[in-house]
Amino acid sequence: MHILLIHQAFADLDEAGGTRHTELVHYLAGQGHYVTVIASPISYLSGKSTKKQAFSTKAQPLSNLTIYRCYTYNALHRSFVHRIFTFLSFMVSSFLTGLRVRNVDVVWGTSPPIFQGATAWLVARLKHAHFLFEVRDLWPAFAIAVGVLKNKTLIRMSEWLERFLYHHADDVVINSPGFSEHVRSRGARQVTLIPNSVDVEMFAKASNPSLFREQHGLKGAFVVVYAGAHGLSNDLGIVLDAAEILSEEKKIRFVLVGDGKEKPELIHHANQMHLKNVIFLPPLAKRAMPEVLGAADAGLAILKPLELYKTTYPNKVFDYMAAGIPVILAIDGAIRQVVEAAGGGVFVQPGDPHALADSIRNLARHPDKARRMGQAGCRYVRTNFNRQDTAIKFDKLLESLR
């Protein structure tokens, strides 16, 4: 079977960002499928070019896996309008590249950004292939809820496109059970849950986490790591407020790893607040994250207190659990059920810096309790959210589309 994945934010293991798709396509290629990926050379996390920028650059194929990096307008984090032009430029270049890929059985589109879903649908129809549409976030609903998308005409057009893609997909794949009602109510005929998961063995291989602590002056500290996007949805201003509340707790330190549109403002705000207990680090490749999380005492997952965000299954939560550290979870809903079922962390009311500070202080004062939570979380994801099991399920889904 030849599978064509069109995914603007596709990240290799040596790049920062989510690597669910990298791990899945390597598994599929290992099972004997031919896999072609059309991706952007621009990092979705940082907005910077990480690969050679060309209209269509073909990477050297690894066995039966080939990756094309297509031209993308480089202004991802400049403004909302520039962001749309970035998406549209990839939509066009990925379409033209997709037309050159031969003998395709399944075209796999993924959202967000939703525009590449339209490209995947059209390429599938022109090649008489099956169309698999994967929903990783509820776009445009999330963009509307957080206030990024306000123009009524754009909202109507985006919602029309969303319904069109759901209805015309041979199967709609969701990565959280919280998305099911939304996609079904908007026209999805066939829905399959393949949840976010984690390569547990990757996080078991942290070779020298103490080196990370030494490099960043964290020896003897209770380290809370946040790893991921620094965007409007991530509500990291609340984390700075909690850090200010905990400023007299000399052993508690915050490490924020990643990038995003809001990061410069967050750094400026932290400097104005004279926070000595917060360290900002650049985005790191997935291969480097076991060392970072191995050096942490807890992992923080946080989103704005919006009703729609209760539907999410954030990748970082599964990474924290695989690393054996307790999750400090400022997100209600579906992912809270996972963490509480595992006994792998503590829930904090979203949007409340005092509650966040109290939870961190409590874990720091009870390190044995924190370790037990981390161990319980690791056992739970190994059994219930292992990447290998996810990949097998995805393979079976693709085979069913033959």
N, C-alpha and C positions, 0 to 999 in steps of 0.2 A: 504494500500500500504506500502511495506517495502522499504525504501530508504537507500542506503549505500553511505555515503560520505567519500572519501579518500582525506585527506587534511593535509599535513605535518604541515602547519602553523596555524592550528585551535587554536584559543585562547579563553579561558573562559572570562567572565566578570571580574573575579578577577585577570586576567593576562594583561600584556601590549600587545598591538598589535590590529589589526583590528578585530572587533567582528561581522562583517556582518554575518558570517556563524553561529556563536553561536545564534544570534538573529533569524535567519531564521529557524534553526533546532528546536529551542524551539517553534516557531510558528507552524511548521509542526507537531511536536509531539502533540501540543495542539489541532490540527485539527483532531487528531485520527490516523495519520500515525505512523508507527513504523520506527524509525530512528536509524541507527547505524553509528557512526563516528569512523574512524581510523585515528589517529593523532600521532604526535611526542611529546615526553616529553621535547624536546629542543625548547626554545623560538626562533622563527625565527628572532626576533628583536635584542635580546641580544646575542644569541648563547649559552646561559646558560641553564642548566637543571632546569626546573620548576616543574617537576613531577617525580615520581619514575621511574627510568630507568630499564626496563626489556624487554625481547623479545616481550612480549605482555601482558600488564597489563589491566585488565578490571575494569573500574570504576563502582561503584555501580549505577545501572540503575535508572534514574529519570523517573518514569512512564514508558513510552514506548520509552525512549531515552537512548541509551547505548554508552559509549565512550571507545575505546581501545587506549592505549598509547603504541606504538611499538618502539622497539629498533632503535636508530638512532646514528650513529657515531658522537661523540661530538667534532666537529672541524669546525663549520660553518663559523667562521670569520678568520680562520688561514691563508688561502690562497685560490685561485681559485680551485686548485687541491683538497685540503681538502674539499672544499665546494661541489665539484662534488661527492666525496666519501660519504659525508653526505646525499646527495640526493639519491644516489644509494643504500645506506644501508636502507633507509626508503622505497625505491621502493621494495626491496626484502622482508623486514619484513612485510610491509603492504599487499603485495601480499599473503604471507602465512597466515596472519591473515584473510584476505578477503575470502580465501577459506573456512574458518570455519564458516562464516556467512551464515545462511540458508534462503531459501525462499525470495530471493531478487528480487524486481521488477525493480528497477532503480539503476544503479551505477553512482554516480555523481563524476566526476573527475574535478579538478581545477588546473589551471596553472597561475603563476609559483609556484614551479618548474615543468617543463613540464614532467619530468620523472614519476611523480605520475599519470599523465594522461595515460601513457602507462599501468601502473598497473590497473587503473580503466577500461580501454578498455578490457584488457585480462580477468579480473575477470567477467566483464559483459558478455563476449562471452562464457566463461566456464559455467556460470550460466544461460545462455539464457535470460539475462536481457537487458533492454534498457540501452544505454550509453549516458549520458548527459555530455558534456564537457564545462566547464566554463572558459572563458579567462579573467583574471584580469589584465594581462600585456601582451604586445606583445613580448613574449620570443620565439626565441632567438634574435629577431630584436633589442630590447632595449640593450641587452648585447653586441651585435655587435657595435651598434651606440656609446655606451659609452666607448668602447675599452676594455671591460672585456673579451670578447670572440674573440680571434684572430686566433686561429689555423684553417686553411682552412678545414682540415678533420672534425674537430669537428663542424664547422659551417655547412658543407654539411650534416652531420649526424643529427644535430639538426633541420635543416630546413626540412629534409625528414620526421623526426618524427612529426614535427608540421603539415605538410601537411597530413600525414597519419591520425592523430587524428582528424583534421578538417573534412576530407572526411568520416571517419568511424563513426562519432558521429551522433546519431539520432537527436540531436539538439545541436547547439553551442550557448551558452549564453555569451553575452558580457556585460560589465558594463559601457561602454562608447560608444556613437554613433560614436566616432572617430575610433573605431576598426572595424567597419563594412566592409569597403572596403578591408582592409588587410585580414581579415579571408575569405571573399568571394572569393577574387582573389587567395587564396591558397587552395581552394577545399571545403569549408564549403557549405553544401547543404541546410541546414535550420539554420537560424540565428535569435535569439531572443534577443532584448535589454531589460535587467532588470538592470537599472542603479544603481550605488552606491547611498545610501540614508542614512537617519539618524533617530534614535529614538529621536524625538524632545522633548518628555516628559522627557526623561532622563536628558537632559540639562536644563530643566526648574526647576529641583529639587536641584540646588546648594544651600546648606543650609547656609554656612557661608564662602563665598569667601574672606571676609576681613581677616580671619584667615590665609589664604595662604599668603597674602601680609605681614602680621605682621611677620610670620615665616621666610620670606626671605628678610626682610628689604626693602619692596617695597611700603611702605605707602607714598602716595602723588605722586607716579611715574606714568608715562605713560608706561604701560607694553605691550610689543610686545611678544607674545608667538609663538614659533615654536614647534609643537608636532609631533613626528614621527621618522622615520629612519634617522640615521646619516651616510649615505652611499655616495658612489661616485656620484650617480645621483643627490643627494639633494643639491649640490652646496652651502654648508653652509660656505665655505670660503668667499663667497660674502657677507654673513651676517656679518661675522667678520670684513670685510673691511668697510661695512656700519656702524657698531658699532664704528669703529675707527674714521670715519668721524664725527659721532655724539657724540664723547667723551666729547665735551664741553657742550652738552645739558644735564645738570645734571638730569633732570627729566625723560629722556628717558632710559628705561632699557629693555634688551633682556633676555628672559628666554627660553632656549632650553631644551625641555623635550624629552627624548628618548635614544636610543642606536644604535650602529652600528659599522661597521668596522673602519670608519673614526673618531669616537669620540675621541679616545686618541690623535690623531694628532691634532684635532681641539682644544682640551683643551691645548695642548702644544703650539700651535700657538697663542691662546688667551693670554696665560701667557707671551709669548715673546713680544706680542704687548702691554702688560700692560693694558689690557682692564678691567676697573672696572665696566663697564655697561653691562656685560654679565654674566649670571648665567647658569651653566650646571646642570641639574637635571637628576636623573636616570629615566628609563621608569616607568610609573605608570599604574596601572590597569585602565581599561575603567571606572569602577565605580568611580574612583577618579578624572577623567578628568572634570566633571562638575564644581568642586570646582576650578580647575586650570583655566579653560577658563572663569569661572564667575569672576575671579580676574583679567582677562586681559582686556586691552583696544583695542587690535587688534590681529588678528591671521595671521601668515605668512605662505604662501605656496610657495615653490620655487623648481625648477628643473633646470638642466643645459639647456642652450639654444640650444637644438637639435630639429630638425624638427619633429621627431617621438613623442616627448613628447607633441606635440600639440594635440595628440589624447586622452590624459588621462582625467579621472574624479577622482582626488585624494580624498580619504575619508576625510582627514582632513579639506578640504574646507567646506564640508557639516556639519561637527562637529562645526566649527567656526560659521557658519551661524545659526545653531540651538542654539548655546550659546548666540546669539544676539550681536556678536562683528563683526566689519568690517573686511573683508579679504584684506590683502595686497598680491596681486597675482603676483608673478614673474614666471608665466607660461602662454604661449599664447595658442590659439586654442579653443578646445571644452569647457574647463572649464571656460575660459574667457567669453564665450557667456553666461554661466549660471550666473556668478557673475554680469555681466553688465545688463542682463535682470532683475535681482533682484534689482539692485541698491545697492548691498550689499558690495561694496568694491572698491578698486582701482587697476588698472592694472599697473605693473611696467615692463619695458623691462627686460627680463631675462639676467643675466650676467653683469648687470650694477649696481655697488654698489652705485654710486652717485645718480642715479635715485631712488634706493631703499631708501637711506637716505633722499632724498628730500620728498618722499611720506610719510615716517614716521614722519618727522618733521612737515609736513603740517597737518597731522591728529592730532598730539599732540597739535598743536596750535589752532585747531578747534574741540574741544571735542564734541560740540553739533552736528556737521556734522558727526563725527565718530559714535555717538550714533544713529543718524537717519539711517545711513547705516546699522548698526547692526540690528536695528529693522526691516528694510526692508528685509534684508537677512533672518531673522528668519521667517517672514511671508511667504516668497517665498518657503523656503524648507518645511515648514509645509504643503503647498498646493501641491507642485510639487515633493518633494523628501522625502516623509514620509516613514519610514521603514515598517509600517503596510501595506501600499499600495503595496510596493515592495514584501512583503511576500505573499500577496494575489495573485499577478501576478505569483510568482514563484510556488505557490501551483497549480494554474490553468495549468501552463506549465507541471508540473509533472503528473497531472491527464490526460492531453492530450496524454501522452505517454503510457497509459494503453493498 
